[in-house]
Amino acid sequence: LTLQFHLLGTAAGGGLPQWNCLCRQCDLARREPLRVYPRTQQQACFSTDGEHWFLLGASPDLRQQLASFPPLWPRAVRTTLIAGIVLLSADLDGVLGLLLLREFTPLTIYSTAPVRRALLANPFFAMLTRVPGQLTWVEITPGVAFTLGEPPVTLTPLPLGDQLPFYAGSLDGGAGASIGLLLEHDGRKLVYTPGVPHVSSSLLEHYAQADAVFVDGSFWSDSELSGTHSGTPQARAIGHQPLSGPDGTLAALGTLPASTVRILVHINNTNPILDPDSPEHAQALAAGWQIPRDGWQL
Ligand SMILES: [Zn+2]
């Protein structure tokens, strides 16, 4: 009955190192990769039988991530063990991987209506519907549970934001444009939220009742991006509550039970916690958080 849950990628958009960046962490990831580990972009997957796997998001690094994870290798020519893909938003960092899976093997995508609208407005995604039965789209709704796998995992989408990404232009977002997931299996609860604009009281309640929480670790401070590259926005302005400070995520989740497994995910390359020799890294660990590498498993 065990839930196998893996993190195939742990970095925010751009990965580590990011192609155009020479911030401290990107520099160290190139020069001292045994100190600051290179990371691919955020990607998780799970299975309860080892035969049917479900992806959470579809990262731009998905090809490499699948190649690096033997349990997901095909067992016969032109087949896959990917039984479904749950999208958490329409952000390119979480959907571009779909375009890498266009070799005619049937896929089932679970997403909310606004995410589906945003993707289908883009002609690239027609590559996934070239032959009948290639793509099955299942609509999911915030607050409405559904099950995946056998033995089943019950998933409940948690609404986190109502904005679609910039590329969606004038398309309406609305409830479900960005979600987290509550996963329940065998009496255990896990909350997966790689993008958290704000730790609301209802989200905090879900975290408090969970056995394990995977939380947005994009930024240490609100001004981290603009400090690295002037003219860039604050963390909160792009939908990520920073970790530090009296109103940061570590403080907000400081009330969780000591037994809660706490995992930081979706870590941006500008975040100093990526350097194990930094005081910020020590501070996150002291607060009970794990900073997993790619390949981490629950
Ligand atoms: Zn960088």
Boltz pocket constraint, residues with backbone or C-beta under 6 A from the ligand:
constraints:
  - pocket:
      binder: B
      contacts: [[A, 18], [A, 21], [A, 22], [A, 23], [A, 24], [A, 25], [A, 26], [A, 27], [A, 269], [A, 270]]
      max_distance: 6.0
